[in-house]
Amino acid sequence: MKTKKLTFECSNELKQLLADPLEEWKKKKGDYTELAQKCGVTPAYLSQLKTYGRIPGRSVLVLLAFNLDVSGQQIFSAARIEEEFPYLANLTITEKNKAANELISLNFNTDSFANLIRNVVRSEMHQKNVKDLLTGRPLRMGVNYNHYWLFGSQTPPSDNKHTGFYPEFCKMLGLALQKEIELVYVPFAEYRAKLASGQIDLFGPTMIVPNLGSQIHFSLPIYRLGISAIMRKRKSTDLSDLPEPKIIPELRDEKYKIAVLRNSLPHLIANTKLKRSDESLILCSSDEEGIERVTLRGLNRPAHLFLTNSMTAILTAKKQPKDLQAIFNRKETLLDLAEESIAIRPDWPEIVPVVNDAIRFLQSRDGLPERLADLHGAEADSIIEIIKTNRN
């Protein structure tokens, strides 16, 4: 008997977690029509989830958690999403009731009310400065080793003694802020949750992306960096043999299997400029995973392309010239030009203008733009746009 080859990613853990809730829904409602409508998918899609454990997109997972009254964090874990569920555990979706037809109906949300009071108090009180917020401790900066070329090593040091351009920049930033900055390695997939919970105060360098509900603040850009792609050279039995795409519209064709880092700017570019849905992309939790998708054979869901920043694309292809090539990596062919910034925890809006002033000061000094431009010689010239501020 021939086994059916699935074209989507599956999770046995997700299948087991949702088996009983889906069966209970079917007993109450008769089928999955209403649930599918609420989640924005088809009943057949939900049947595939129940039968095979098909992994839906992030938004569908959130709606399933609310409608089936299942732990959102458990659903994320079962779907291999290494992030905290972005909504409070006590949130639920309620049905319309009789009160909706009455003359006056009051729905009191205590969490929203508490947040409103907190914002009012904050706006009425004097703005706190950096010293007030830190209460004597150093600023904790999570560092982003996805941009390893800004550091002295591709691997984060176990003793937290970071070297290279970005740690030097952080020292200068600390001097400008007149505050010690403590550097801590934080995986990209975890930085939003760690900022939101106050485990770190800043994170960088990172590309400015929409907040995705977390309300994280971003500083002024330090510099601008191109977005390119790494293309597989080694053939895979699970992939069509395709020519190198020469223009951006070619990437809209779903025959090109594209990997992106989840919740990154390349992810957003793939959704918008390339018009690719999450279901047509391979969402990765790290750059390392993305590179594996375009190099390894026999891997579940290999990719033709991995979208990433231009420096990573060029340097990775240089290290593995037989397996990879960098494409869309010249100034005239870049997929986009991204702003590299510092992310700031959501409950510290007071610190945003302070960090911005420090960045402006550093950009106005001789040396910083030149040091950045010299990182990798001529290769950086066409893909890094230096920002230099004239400070009055």
Secondary structure, DSSP 8 states (H G I E B T S, - for coil): ------SS-B-HHHHHHHHHHHHHHHHHHSSSHHHHHHHTS-HHHHHHHHHH-B---HHHHHHHHHHHT--HHHHHHHTT--S--SS-TT-------GGGGSSS-----HHHHHHHHHHHHHHHS----HHHHHTTS-EEEEE-GGGGGGSS-SS--TT----SHHHHHHHHHHHHHTS-EEEEE--GGGHHHHHHTTS-SEEEEEE----TTS--EE---SEEEEEEEEEE-S--TTS-------SGGGGGSTTS-EEEETTSHHHHHHHHTS---GGGEEEESSHHHHHHHTT-SS-SS--SEEEEEHHHHHHHHHH-TTTEEEES-STTT-SEEEEEEEEE-TT-TTHHHHHHHHHHHHHHSTTHHHHHHTSSTHHHHTTEEE------
